[in-house]
């Protein structure tokens, strides 16, 4: 691939353009908002000048509701040898294109499974997709050349290609992305009018659960409007579980021992099913989840503290597999949780204590 046209210079489009530009591809940028395309160009994602002729690959990074229109226009004017979209819903846009009677042999649907709570070109990074799954949804009509162009794009972005049926993809993202986003928003909505004294008690747990609720509502209306049925089906199941959980909690208030035991059994059931589901979430780099030991270090909220901890871990020959930070309420301090291989935990703990760090047992 030597040339590409990215239509839509938001977070995903600009991130893909940055990755391609860094690998020597000449990238042309287009957007309904010319200022946004100029911003992406200023970041090094390419040029906002139109290409002289057909490019090797047209990448459409438009909201799902607009993908078919943008792709249809690009196909009709012969903008490229191959065409690809990066929308988070795949079945609907393809059916819209088929209904237009277009030859779709030069088109392949795709969805990079990566993103951020922030949107727009200023939030883009060339490494946004690194190590992340990038779903491709070819059909029997898809040209081999177009599939190869898509695979080349995924390789340039250092993502991991995953081939799926379009409708299977839509059911999958409803489960792992769309439904969880709405549940996160429902939890976060409970905080809107909560007492300030209660909100001040927020810890890492509520931050974890509500983090994705910070995303742009307009973007999510577009996404959910393109995939409503699978999400609604999943939320129906969640609602049934919530009803059972509420009944179990009410039973725990009963003065009847039998009802309290039934309530406890009901709560234990949902917690255990949660455990069983959580362990299926892929671990680091998409591999099977692994059990890590946590080394908890108390730190002051001062510049350079994290860098010192990581440097000391490196001197001890210990690789930090993951890290979490809990900020103390009302204090300029926090707790850094370092996740390491179990055999490395005693080594790291001893090394950090020797260098003056305060550890929490």
NUVO-708478 format. One record per residue: x, y, z of N, C-alpha, C, CB in turn. Coordinates in steps of 0.1 Angstrom, whole numbers, padded with zeros to 4 digits, always signed. Glycine has a CB too. Example, Ala and Ser with C-alpha at 12.3 -4.5 7.8 and 13.67 -1.06 7.14 Angstrom:
<rs>
+0132-0057+0078+0123-0045+0078+0132-0033+0078+0113-0045+0090;+0128-0022+0071+0137-0011+0071+0129+0000+0079+0141-0006+0057;
</rs>
This chain:
<rs>
+0008-0012+0000+0000+0000+0000+0009+0013+0000-0010+0000+0012;+0007+0021-0010+0015+0033-0011+0006+0046-0008+0021+0035-0025;-0007+0045-0011-0015+0057-0009-0028+0053-0002-0018+0064-0022;-0034+0062+0006-0047+0059+0013-0054+0072+0014-0044+0053+0027;-0067+0071+0014-0076+0082+0017-0084+0079+0029-0086+0085+0005;-0083+0087+0040-0091+0085+0052-0102+0096+0052-0082+0087+0065;-0114+0091+0052-0126+0100+0052-0132+0099+0066-0137+0095+0041;-0130+0110+0073-0134+0110+0087-0122+0111+0096-0143+0098+0091;-0119+0123+0102-0107+0124+0109-0109+0126+0124-0099+0136+0104;-0117+0117+0130-0119+0117+0144-0108+0109+0150-0133+0111+0148;-0111+0103+0162-0101+0095+0169-0096+0083+0161-0107+0090+0182;-0105+0075+0156-0101+0063+0149-0095+0066+0136-0113+0054+0147;-0101+0075+0128-0096+0078+0114-0082+0084+0115-0105+0087+0107;-0080+0094+0124-0067+0100+0126-0057+0091+0131-0069+0113+0135;-0061+0082+0141-0051+0073+0146-0046+0063+0135-0057+0065+0158;-0055+0058+0127-0051+0050+0116-0042+0057+0106-0063+0044+0108;-0046+0070+0103-0038+0078+0094-0024+0081+0100-0045+0091+0091;-0023+0083+0113-0009+0085+0119-0001+0073+0117-0011+0089+0134;-0007+0061+0120+0001+0048+0119+0006+0046+0105-0008+0037+0123;-0003+0049+0095+0001+0047+0081+0012+0057+0077-0012+0048+0072;+0010+0069+0081+0020+0080+0077+0033+0076+0083+0015+0093+0082;+0034+0071+0095+0047+0068+0101+0053+0056+0093+0045+0064+0115;+0046+0049+0086+0052+0037+0078+0053+0040+0063+0043+0025+0080;+0053+0053+0060+0057+0057+0047+0045+0058+0037+0067+0049+0042;+0033+0056+0041+0022+0056+0032+0018+0071+0030+0010+0048+0038;+0015+0075+0018+0010+0088+0016-0005+0089+0019+0012+0093+0001;-0009+0096+0029-0023+0096+0034-0030+0109+0031-0023+0093+0049;-0041+0109+0024-0050+0120+0022-0061+0120+0032-0055+0120+0007;-0065+0132+0037-0074+0133+0047-0086+0141+0043-0068+0139+0060;-0098+0136+0046-0111+0143+0042-0120+0142+0054-0117+0138+0029;-0128+0153+0056-0138+0153+0067-0149+0163+0063-0131+0157+0080;-0161+0161+0067-0172+0171+0065-0168+0184+0072-0185+0166+0071;-0160+0184+0082-0155+0196+0089-0140+0198+0084-0156+0195+0104;-0138+0207+0075-0124+0209+0069-0114+0212+0080-0124+0219+0059;-0119+0219+0091-0110+0223+0101-0104+0211+0109-0117+0233+0111;-0113+0201+0110-0109+0188+0117-0098+0181+0109-0121+0179+0120;-0100+0181+0095-0090+0175+0086-0077+0183+0087-0095+0175+0072;-0078+0196+0088-0065+0204+0089-0058+0201+0102-0068+0219+0088;-0066+0199+0113-0060+0196+0126-0052+0183+0125-0070+0195+0137;-0059+0172+0119-0052+0159+0117-0040+0160+0109-0062+0149+0111;-0040+0169+0098-0028+0170+0090-0017+0177+0098-0032+0179+0077;-0021+0187+0106-0010+0194+0114-0004+0184+0124-0017+0206+0121;-0011+0174+0128-0006+0164+0137+0004+0154+0131-0017+0156+0144;+0005+0155+0117+0013+0145+0110+0006+0133+0104+0024+0141+0119;-0007+0134+0104-0015+0122+0099-0016+0122+0084-0029+0123+0105;-0011+0132+0077-0012+0132+0062-0014+0146+0057-0023+0123+0057;-0020+0147+0045-0023+0160+0039-0038+0161+0037-0016+0161+0026;-0044+0173+0039-0058+0175+0036-0061+0179+0022-0063+0186+0045;-0051+0178+0013-0053+0180-0001-0058+0167-0007-0039+0184-0008;-0067+0169-0017-0074+0157-0024-0064+0150-0032-0086+0162-0032;-0065+0136-0033-0055+0129-0042-0058+0132-0057-0057+0114-0039;-0048+0130-0065-0049+0133-0079-0057+0122-0086-0035+0133-0085;-0058+0110-0081-0065+0099-0087-0069+0089-0076-0057+0093-0098;-0073+0077-0081-0076+0066-0071-0065+0063-0062-0081+0054-0079;-0067+0061-0050-0057+0056-0040-0058+0041-0039-0059+0063-0026;-0048+0035-0032-0048+0021-0030-0060+0017-0021-0035+0016-0024;-0062+0024-0010-0072+0020+0000-0080+0033+0005-0066+0012+0012;-0093+0032+0004-0101+0042+0010-0106+0037+0024-0113+0046+0001;-0104+0045+0034-0108+0041+0048-0118+0051+0053-0095+0041+0058;-0130+0046+0054-0142+0054+0059-0143+0053+0074-0155+0050+0051;-0141+0064+0081-0142+0064+0095-0153+0073+0099-0128+0069+0102;-0165+0070+0094-0177+0078+0097-0186+0071+0107-0185+0081+0084;-0195+0078+0114-0204+0071+0123-0212+0060+0115-0214+0081+0130;-0217+0050+0122-0224+0039+0116-0236+0043+0107-0229+0029+0126;-0243+0053+0112-0255+0058+0104-0251+0064+0091-0263+0068+0113;-0239+0069+0089-0235+0075+0077-0225+0067+0068-0228+0089+0081;-0221+0055+0073-0211+0047+0066-0216+0044+0052-0208+0035+0074;-0228+0039+0051-0233+0035+0037-0233+0046+0027-0247+0029+0038;-0237+0058+0032-0237+0070+0023-0223+0074+0018-0244+0082+0029;-0214+0074+0028-0200+0078+0025-0194+0068+0016-0192+0081+0038;-0195+0056+0019-0189+0045+0011-0195+0045-0003-0191+0031+0018;-0209+0046-0003-0215+0046-0016-0210+0057-0025-0230+0047-0015;-0208+0069-0020-0203+0080-0028-0189+0077-0033-0203+0093-0019;-0180+0072-0024-0166+0069-0027-0166+0058-0038-0158+0064-0015;-0174+0048-0037-0175+0037-0047-0179+0042-0060-0184+0026-0042;-0189+0050-0061-0195+0055-0073-0184+0064-0081-0207+0063-0071;-0176+0071-0073-0167+0080-0080-0153+0074-0082-0165+0093-0073;-0152+0061-0078-0140+0053-0081-0128+0059-0073-0136+0053-0095;-0130+0062-0060-0119+0069-0052-0107+0060-0049-0125+0074-0040;-0109+0047-0050-0098+0038-0047-0099+0024-0053-0097+0037-0032;-0088+0016-0051-0088+0002-0055-0095-0007-0045-0074-0003-0057;-0095-0003-0033-0101-0010-0022-0108-0001-0013-0091-0019-0015;-0118-0006-0006-0126+0003+0003-0129-0005+0017-0140+0007-0003;-0128+0003+0027-0129-0004+0041-0135+0006+0050-0115-0009+0046;-0144+0002+0059-0149+0011+0070-0144+0006+0083-0164+0012+0069;-0145+0014+0093-0140+0011+0107-0151+0012+0117-0128+0019+0111;-0164+0012+0112-0175+0014+0121-0177+0003+0131-0188+0016+0113;-0183+0005+0142-0184-0005+0153-0196-0014+0150-0185+0002+0166;-0203-0012+0140-0214-0021+0136-0212-0025+0121-0228-0014+0138;-0214-0037+0118-0210-0042+0105-0222-0047+0096-0201-0053+0106;-0232-0053+0102-0242-0059+0093-0251-0049+0087-0251-0068+0102;-0256-0039+0094-0265-0029+0089-0259-0021+0077-0268-0019+0099;-0247-0015+0078-0241-0008+0067-0240-0016+0054-0227-0002+0071;-0235-0029+0056-0234-0037+0044-0247-0039+0037-0227-0050+0047;-0258-0042+0045-0271-0044+0039-0276-0032+0032-0281-0049+0050;-0273-0020+0038-0277-0007+0031-0270-0006+0018-0273+0005+0040;-0257-0009+0017-0249-0009+0005-0255-0019-0005-0234-0011+0007;-0258-0031-0001-0264-0041-0010-0277-0036-0016-0265-0054-0003;-0285-0029-0008-0298-0024-0012-0296-0014-0023-0306-0019-0001;-0284-0007-0024-0282+0003-0034-0278-0003-0047-0271+0013-0029;-0276-0017-0047-0272-0024-0060-0257-0022-0064-0281-0019-0071;-0249-0018-0054-0235-0015-0057-0227-0028-0058-0229-0006-0047;-0216-0028-0066-0207-0040-0066-0198-0038-0054-0198-0040-0080;-0199-0048-0045-0191-0047-0032-0179-0056-0032-0200-0050-0021;-0174-0060-0043-0163-0069-0043-0150-0062-0039-0160-0075-0057;-0150-0048-0040-0138-0040-0036-0140-0035-0022-0136-0029-0046;-0150-0040-0015-0153-0034-0001-0151-0045+0009-0167-0028+0000;-0146-0042+0021-0146-0051+0032-0149-0043+0045-0132-0058+0034;-0157-0049+0053-0160-0042+0066-0150-0045+0076-0174-0047+0071;-0147-0036+0085-0138-0039+0096-0141-0031+0108-0123-0035+0091;-0135-0035+0120-0138-0028+0132-0126-0030+0141-0151-0033+0139;-0118-0019+0143-0107-0020+0153-0112-0019+0167-0096-0009+0150;-0109-0029+0175-0115-0030+0189-0106-0022+0198-0116-0045+0194;-0106-0009+0196-0098+0000+0205-0104+0014+0204-0083+0000+0200;-0102+0021+0215-0107+0035+0215-0104+0042+0228-0123+0035+0214;-0109+0053+0230-0107+0061+0242-0120+0068+0246-0095+0071+0241;-0121+0073+0258-0133+0081+0262-0133+0094+0255-0133+0083+0277;-0121+0099+0251-0121+0112+0243-0122+0110+0228-0107+0119+0246;-0127+0120+0221-0129+0118+0207-0122+0130+0200-0144+0118+0204;-0122+0129+0187-0115+0140+0179-0101+0137+0175-0117+0153+0186;-0095+0144+0166-0082+0142+0161-0071+0144+0172-0078+0150+0149;-0074+0153+0181-0064+0157+0192-0062+0145+0202-0068+0169+0199;-0072+0136+0202-0071+0124+0211-0064+0112+0204-0085+0120+0216;-0061+0114+0191-0055+0103+0183-0041+0100+0186-0057+0105+0168;-0037+0087+0185-0023+0083+0187-0020+0072+0177-0020+0078+0201;-0008+0072+0172-0004+0062+0162-0004+0047+0168+0010+0065+0157;-0003+0046+0181-0003+0033+0187-0016+0029+0193+0008+0032+0198;-0027+0035+0189-0040+0033+0195-0044+0018+0194-0050+0042+0189;-0040+0012+0182-0045-0002+0179-0035-0013+0182-0049-0003+0164;-0023-0009+0187-0012-0018+0189-0016-0030+0199+0000-0011+0195;-0015-0042+0193-0019-0054+0201-0034-0056+0203-0013-0052+0215;-0042-0048+0197-0056-0049+0199-0063-0057+0187-0063-0035+0200;-0074-0065+0190-0080-0071+0178-0086-0061+0168-0092-0081+0184;-0085-0065+0156-0091-0057+0145-0099-0067+0137-0080-0050+0136;-0112-0066+0138-0121-0075+0131-0123-0072+0117-0135-0075+0138;-0122-0082+0108-0125-0081+0094-0136-0090+0090-0112-0084+0085;-0146-0084+0082-0158-0092+0079-0159-0094+0064-0170-0085+0085;-0150-0101+0058-0151-0104+0043-0163-0113+0040-0138-0110+0038;-0167-0112+0028-0178-0122+0023-0172-0130+0011-0191-0114+0019;-0180-0139+0006-0175-0147-0006-0172-0138-0018-0185-0157-0010;-0178-0126-0018-0176-0116-0029-0164-0108-0028-0188-0108-0031;-0158-0108-0016-0146-0098-0014-0134-0103-0022-0143-0098+0001;-0129-0093-0030-0116-0096-0037-0105-0099-0028-0113-0084-0046;-0097-0109-0032-0085-0112-0024-0076-0100-0023-0077-0124-0031;-0074-0092-0033-0066-0080-0032-0070-0071-0021-0066-0073-0046;-0084-0069-0020-0089-0060-0010-0087-0066+0004-0104-0058-0012;-0088-0079+0006-0085-0085+0018-0071-0083+0022-0089-0100+0018;-0062-0084+0012-0048-0082+0015-0045-0068+0019-0039-0086+0003;-0051-0058+0012-0050-0044+0016-0054-0042+0031-0057-0035+0007;-0065-0048+0034-0070-0047+0048-0060-0053+0058-0084-0053+0049;-0055-0064+0055-0045-0071+0063-0032-0062+0064-0042-0085+0058;-0029-0055+0053-0017-0047+0054-0020-0035+0063-0014-0042+0039;-0032-0029+0062-0035-0018+0072-0034-0023+0086-0050-0013+0069;-0040-0034+0089-0040-0040+0103-0025-0042+0107-0047-0053+0104;-0017-0047+0098-0003-0048+0101+0004-0035+0104+0005-0056+0090;+0002-0025+0096+0008-0012+0098+0004-0006+0111+0004-0002+0087;-0009-0009+0116-0014-0004+0128-0010-0013+0140-0029-0002+0128;-0002-0024+0137+0002-0033+0147-0009-0039+0155+0012-0026+0157;-0020-0041+0149-0032-0048+0155-0032-0063+0152-0045-0041+0151;-0041-0070+0157-0042-0084+0155-0055-0087+0147-0043-0092+0168;-0054-0092+0134-0066-0094+0126-0074-0106+0131-0062-0097+0112;-0087-0104+0131-0097-0114+0135-0108-0114+0125-0103-0111+0150;-0110-0126+0118-0120-0127+0107-0133-0132+0113-0115-0136+0096;-0144-0125+0111-0157-0129+0116-0168-0126+0106-0160-0121+0129;-0180-0132+0108-0192-0129+0101-0197-0116+0106-0203-0140+0102;-0203-0107+0098-0207-0094+0102-0218-0094+0113-0213-0086+0090;-0228-0103+0111-0238-0103+0122-0233-0109+0135-0250-0111+0117;-0224-0119+0134-0218-0125+0146-0210-0114+0153-0209-0137+0142;-0203-0106+0145-0196-0094+0151-0205-0085+0159-0188-0087+0140;-0216-0082+0153-0226-0072+0159-0231-0078+0172-0237-0069+0150;-0234-0091+0173-0238-0097+0185-0227-0097+0196-0243-0111+0183;-0215-0099+0191-0204-0099+0200-0201-0086+0206-0191-0104+0193;-0201-0075+0198-0198-0062+0203-0209-0057+0212-0195-0052+0192;-0221-0061+0209-0232-0058+0218-0229-0063+0232-0246-0064+0213;-0224-0075+0233-0221-0082+0246-0209-0075+0253-0218-0096+0244;-0198-0073+0246-0185-0069+0252-0183-0053+0252-0174-0075+0246;-0192-0046+0245-0189-0031+0244-0202-0023+0246-0183-0028+0230;-0212-0026+0237-0224-0017+0237-0232-0018+0250-0232-0020+0225;-0235-0031+0254-0243-0032+0266-0235-0028+0279-0247-0047+0268;-0222-0031+0280-0215-0026+0292-0215-0011+0293-0201-0032+0292;-0214-0004+0281-0214+0010+0281-0227+0016+0287-0212+0016+0267;-0238+0010+0283-0251+0015+0289-0252+0012+0304-0262+0009+0282;-0247+0000+0308-0247-0003+0322-0239+0006+0330-0243-0018+0324;-0227+0009+0325-0218+0019+0331-0225+0033+0333-0205+0021+0323;-0232+0037+0322-0239+0050+0322-0250+0049+0333-0245+0053+0309;-0257+0038+0334-0268+0037+0344-0263+0038+0358-0275+0024+0342;-0251+0032+0360-0245+0033+0374-0240+0048+0376-0233+0023+0375;-0234+0054+0366-0229+0067+0368-0240+0077+0370-0220+0072+0356;-0252+0074+0364-0263+0083+0365-0268+0084+0379-0275+0079+0356;-0266+0073+0387-0270+0074+0401-0262+0084+0409-0268+0060+0408;-0251+0089+0404-0243+0098+0411-0247+0113+0408-0228+0096+0407;-0255+0115+0397-0257+0128+0393-0263+0137+0404-0267+0128+0381;-0273+0132+0411-0280+0140+0422-0277+0134+0436-0295+0140+0419;-0266+0126+0437-0263+0121+0450-0257+0132+0459-0253+0109+0448;-0258+0129+0472-0253+0138+0482-0238+0140+0480-0256+0134+0496;-0233+0152+0481-0218+0154+0479-0210+0146+0489-0215+0169+0481;-0215+0144+0501-0208+0137+0511-0207+0122+0507-0215+0137+0525;-0216+0117+0499-0215+0103+0494-0205+0102+0483-0229+0098+0490;-0206+0112+0474-0197+0112+0462-0183+0113+0466-0201+0123+0452;-0180+0120+0477-0166+0122+0481-0160+0109+0486-0165+0132+0492;-0168+0099+0488-0163+0086+0492-0159+0077+0480-0173+0079+0501;-0161+0082+0468-0158+0073+0456-0144+0068+0457-0161+0081+0443;-0142+0055+0454-0129+0049+0453-0127+0043+0440-0128+0038+0464;-0117+0034+0439-0113+0029+0426-0124+0020+0420-0100+0021+0427;-0132+0014+0428-0142+0005+0423-0152+0013+0414-0149-0002+0434;-0157+0024+0420-0167+0032+0412-0160+0038+0400-0174+0042+0421;-0148+0042+0401-0141+0048+0390-0140+0037+0379-0127+0053+0394;-0136+0025+0382-0135+0014+0372-0149+0012+0365-0131+0001+0379;-0159+0011+0373-0173+0008+0367-0178+0020+0358-0183+0005+0378;-0175+0032+0362-0181+0044+0355-0171+0050+0345-0185+0054+0365;-0159+0045+0343-0149+0052+0334-0155+0054+0320-0136+0044+0334;-0160+0044+0314-0165+0045+0300-0177+0053+0299-0167+0031+0294;-0184+0057+0310-0196+0065+0309-0192+0080+0305-0203+0065+0322;-0179+0083+0305-0175+0096+0302-0175+0099+0287-0161+0099+0307;-0178+0089+0278-0177+0090+0264-0188+0099+0259-0178+0077+0257;-0186+0104+0246-0195+0114+0240-0209+0107+0237-0189+0119+0227;-0220+0112+0243-0233+0107+0241-0237+0107+0226-0243+0114+0249;-0234+0117+0219-0238+0118+0205-0232+0106+0197-0234+0131+0199;-0219+0103+0200-0213+0092+0193-0220+0079+0196-0198+0091+0196;-0224+0077+0209-0230+0065+0213-0244+0063+0208-0229+0063+0228;-0251+0074+0206-0264+0073+0200-0263+0068+0186-0271+0087+0200;-0253+0072+0179-0251+0067+0165-0248+0052+0165-0239+0074+0158;-0239+0048+0175-0236+0034+0176-0247+0025+0179-0224+0032+0186;-0255+0029+0190-0266+0021+0195-0277+0021+0185-0270+0026+0208;-0279+0032+0178-0290+0032+0168-0288+0022+0157-0291+0046+0162;-0275+0018+0155-0272+0009+0144-0272-0006+0149-0258+0012+0138;-0273-0008+0162-0272-0022+0167-0282-0023+0179-0258-0025+0172;-0295-0018+0178-0303-0018+0190-0308-0032+0194-0315-0009+0187;-0312-0041+0185-0318-0053+0189-0309-0062+0198-0323-0061+0177;-0297-0065+0194-0288-0073+0202-0286-0067+0216-0275-0076+0195;-0284-0054+0216-0282-0047+0229-0294-0048+0238-0278-0032+0227;-0306-0046+0232-0319-0047+0240-0321-0061+0245-0331-0043+0231;-0317-0071+0237-0319-0085+0242-0310-0088+0254-0315-0095+0231;-0298-0083+0254-0288-0085+0265-0293-0077+0277-0274-0080+0261;-0298-0065+0275-0303-0057+0287-0315-0064+0293-0306-0043+0283;-0323-0071+0285-0335-0078+0290-0330-0089+0300-0343-0084+0279;-0319-0096+0296-0314-0106+0305-0308-0099+0318-0303-0114+0298;-0301-0088+0316-0296-0081+0328-0307-0076+0337-0287-0069+0323;-0318-0071+0331-0329-0067+0339-0335-0078+0347-0340-0061+0330;-0336-0090+0341-0341-0102+0348-0332-0105+0360-0342-0114+0339;-0319-0105+0358-0309-0107+0369-0311-0097+0380-0295-0108+0364;-0313-0084+0376-0315-0074+0386-0327-0076+0394-0315-0060+0379;-0338-0080+0388-0350-0083+0395-0348-0094+0406-0362-0087+0386;-0341-0105+0401-0338-0116+0411-0329-0111+0422-0332-0127+0403;-0319-0102+0419-0310-0097+0429-0317-0088+0439-0299-0090+0422;-0327-0080+0434-0334-0072+0443-0343-0080+0452-0344-0062+0435;-0349-0091+0447-0357-0099+0455-0348-0106+0466-0364-0110+0447;-0336-0110+0462-0327-0117+0472-0323-0107+0483-0315-0122+0464;-0320-0095+0479-0317-0085+0489-0328-0082+0499-0312-0072+0482;-0340-0081+0493-0352-0079+0502-0354-0090+0512-0365-0077+0493;-0351-0103+0507-0352-0114+0515-0342-0114+0527-0350-0127+0507;-0331-0108+0524-0321-0107+0535-0325-0098+0547-0308-0101+0530;-0336-0090+0544-0341-0081+0554-0352-0089+0563-0347-0069+0548;-0356-0100+0558-0366-0108+0565-0362-0113+0579-0371-0119+0556;-0372-0114+0588-0370-0120+0601-0371-0135+0600-0380-0114+0611;-0375-0140+0589-0376-0155+0587-0362-0160+0582-0387-0158+0576;-0357-0170+0590-0344-0176+0587-0344-0182+0573-0340-0186+0597;-0354-0189+0569-0355-0196+0556-0354-0186+0545-0368-0204+0555;-0361-0174+0546-0361-0164+0536-0347-0158+0535-0371-0153+0538;-0341-0156+0547-0327-0150+0547-0317-0159+0540-0323-0146+0561;-0318-0172+0542-0309-0181+0536-0312-0181+0521-0311-0196+0541;-0324-0181+0516-0327-0180+0502-0321-0167+0496-0342-0180+0500;-0322-0156+0503-0317-0144+0499-0302-0144+0497-0320-0132+0508;-0295-0150+0507-0281-0152+0507-0276-0161+0495-0275-0157+0520;-0284-0171+0493-0281-0180+0482-0282-0173+0468-0290-0193+0482;-0293-0164+0467-0294-0157+0455-0283-0147+0452-0308-0149+0455;-0278-0140+0463-0267-0131+0461-0254-0139+0458-0265-0122+0474;-0252-0150+0465-0240-0158+0462-0240-0163+0447-0240-0170+0471;-0252-0166+0442-0253-0171+0429-0249-0161+0419-0267-0176+0425;-0253-0148+0420-0250-0138+0410-0235-0134+0412-0259-0126+0412;-0230-0134+0424-0216-0131+0426-0207-0142+0420-0213-0130+0441;-0211-0155+0422-0203-0166+0416-0204-0166+0401-0208-0179+0422;-0215-0163+0395-0216-0162+0381-0208-0151+0375-0231-0161+0376;-0207-0140+0383-0198-0129+0380-0184-0133+0380-0200-0117+0389;-0180-0141+0390-0166-0146+0390-0163-0154+0378-0164-0154+0403;-0173-0163+0375-0171-0172+0363-0169-0165+0350-0182-0182+0362;-0177-0154+0349-0176-0146+0337-0163-0138+0336-0188-0137+0335;-0160-0132+0347-0148-0123+0348-0135-0131+0344-0146-0117+0361;-0134-0143+0348-0121-0150+0345-0120-0154+0330-0121-0163+0353;-0131-0152+0323-0130-0154+0308-0125-0142+0301-0144-0159+0303;-0124-0131+0307-0120-0119+0301-0105-0121+0297-0122-0106+0310;-0101-0119+0285-0087-0121+0281-0077-0112+0289-0085-0118+0266;-0065-0118+0292-0055-0111+0299-0046-0102+0290-0047-0120+0307;-0034-0100+0295-0024-0092+0288-0022-0097+0274-0011-0092+0296;-0022-0087+0264-0020-0090+0250-0030-0100+0244-0006-0096+0248;-0042-0101+0251-0052-0110+0246-0050-0124+0249-0053-0108+0231;-0040-0127+0257-0038-0141+0261-0047-0146+0272-0023-0143+0266;-0047-0158+0276-0055-0163+0287-0052-0155+0300-0053-0178+0289;-0062-0152+0308-0060-0144+0320-0050-0152+0329-0073-0141+0327;-0042-0144+0336-0032-0150+0345-0034-0143+0359-0018-0148+0340;-0031-0151+0369-0032-0146+0383-0019-0139+0387-0035-0157+0393;-0019-0126+0391-0007-0119+0395-0008-0116+0410-0006-0106+0387;+0003-0114+0416+0004-0109+0429+0005-0094+0429+0017-0115+0437;-0001-0088+0439-0002-0074+0440+0008-0069+0451-0016-0069+0444;+0017-0060+0447+0026-0053+0456+0021-0039+0457+0041-0054+0452;+0016-0035+0469+0010-0022+0471+0019-0012+0478-0003-0023+0480;+0021-0001+0471+0031+0009+0476+0024+0022+0479+0043+0011+0465;+0027+0028+0490+0021+0041+0494+0031+0052+0488+0020+0042+0509;+0025+0062+0481+0033+0072+0476+0027+0086+0479+0034+0070+0460;+0035+0096+0478+0030+0110+0479+0027+0114+0465+0041+0119+0485;+0017+0124+0464+0014+0129+0450+0024+0139+0446-0001+0134+0451;+0036+0135+0442+0047+0144+0439+0052+0139+0425+0058+0143+0449;+0057+0149+0417+0063+0145+0404+0074+0135+0405+0068+0158+0397;+0074+0125+0396+0085+0116+0396+0084+0103+0404+0097+0122+0399;+0073+0103+0412+0072+0091+0421+0070+0078+0414+0060+0093+0430;+0061+0078+0404+0059+0066+0396+0071+0062+0388+0047+0068+0386;+0078+0072+0383+0091+0069+0375+0101+0062+0384+0096+0082+0369;+0102+0067+0397+0111+0061+0406+0108+0046+0409+0112+0069+0419;+0094+0044+0411+0090+0030+0414+0094+0021+0403+0075+0030+0417;+0090+0025+0391+0093+0017+0379+0108+0014+0377+0087+0023+0366;+0116+0025+0380+0130+0024+0378+0136+0014+0389+0137+0037+0380;+0131+0015+0401+0135+0006+0411+0131-0009+0408+0130+0010+0425;+0119-0010+0403+0115-0024+0399+0124-0029+0388+0100-0024+0394;+0128-0021+0378+0137-0025+0368+0150-0029+0373+0138-0014+0358;+0155-0021+0383+0168-0025+0389+0168-0038+0396+0173-0014+0399;+0155-0042+0401+0154-0054+0408+0151-0066+0398+0142-0054+0418;+0151-0062+0385+0149-0073+0375+0134-0078+0375+0158-0084+0377;+0125-0070+0379+0111-0074+0379+0103-0066+0369+0105-0072+0394;+0095-0074+0361+0086-0068+0351+0072-0065+0357+0085-0077+0339;+0068-0052+0356+0055-0048+0360+0044-0052+0350+0054-0033+0363;+0036-0062+0353+0026-0067+0343+0014-0057+0341+0021-0080+0347;+0010-0051+0352-0001-0041+0352+0000-0032+0364-0015-0048+0352;-0007-0021+0364-0006-0011+0375-0020-0004+0377+0005-0001+0373;-0023-0002+0389-0035+0006+0393-0031+0016+0403-0047-0003+0397;-0038+0027+0403-0035+0038+0413-0048+0041+0420-0029+0050+0406;-0048+0041+0433-0059+0046+0441-0055+0059+0448-0064+0035+0452;-0063+0069+0447-0059+0082+0453-0067+0084+0466-0063+0094+0443;-0060+0088+0476-0066+0089+0489-0075+0101+0489-0055+0091+0500;-0087+0100+0495-0096+0111+0496-0091+0122+0506-0110+0106+0501;-0090+0134+0501-0087+0145+0509-0072+0146+0513-0094+0145+0522;-0064+0137+0507-0049+0137+0510-0041+0137+0497-0046+0125+0519;-0030+0143+0497-0021+0143+0485-0012+0130+0486-0012+0156+0485;-0019+0119+0485-0012+0106+0486-0020+0096+0479-0010+0102+0501;-0015+0084+0477-0022+0074+0470-0015+0060+0472-0023+0077+0455;-0022+0050+0466-0017+0036+0467-0015+0031+0453-0027+0028+0475;-0003+0027+0450+0000+0022+0437+0001+0006+0438+0014+0027+0432;-0008+0000+0431-0009-0015+0431-0001-0020+0419-0023-0020+0431;+0010-0027+0421+0019-0032+0411+0015-0047+0409+0034-0030+0414;+0011-0051+0397+0008-0065+0395+0020-0072+0389-0004-0067+0386;+0025-0083+0395+0037-0090+0390+0035-0105+0391+0049-0086+0399;+0043-0112+0385+0043-0127+0386+0045-0131+0400+0054-0134+0377;+0037-0141+0405+0038-0145+0419+0052-0147+0425+0030-0157+0421;+0061-0153+0417+0075-0156+0421+0083-0143+0422+0082-0165+0412;+0078-0132+0415+0086-0120+0416+0081-0111+0427+0084-0112+0402;+0070-0113+0433+0064-0104+0444+0074-0103+0456+0051-0109+0448;+0079-0114+0461+0089-0112+0473+0101-0105+0469+0092-0126+0478;+0106-0107+0457+0118-0100+0452+0115-0085+0451+0123-0105+0438;+0104-0081+0445+0101-0067+0444+0098-0061+0457+0089-0065+0434;+0091-0067+0466+0088-0062+0479+0101-0059+0487+0079-0071+0487;+0110-0068+0487+0123-0066+0494+0131-0055+0488+0131-0079+0494;+0131-0054+0475+0139-0043+0468+0133-0030+0471+0139-0046+0453;+0119-0029+0471+0113-0016+0473+0115-0011+0488+0098-0016+0470;+0114-0021+0497+0116-0017+0511+0130-0012+0513+0113-0029+0520;+0140-0019+0507+0154-0015+0508+0156-0001+0503+0163-0025+0500;+0148+0003+0493+0150+0016+0487+0141+0027+0494+0147+0016+0472;+0135+0023+0505+0128+0033+0513+0113+0034+0511+0134+0046+0512;+0107+0026+0502+0093+0027+0499+0085+0021+0511+0090+0020+0486;+0073+0026+0513+0064+0021+0523+0054+0012+0516+0056+0032+0531;+0054-0001+0521+0045-0011+0514+0033-0013+0523+0052-0024+0511;+0022-0016+0517+0010-0020+0525+0008-0035+0524-0003-0012+0520;+0006-0041+0535+0005-0056+0535-0009-0060+0529+0006-0062+0549;
</rs>
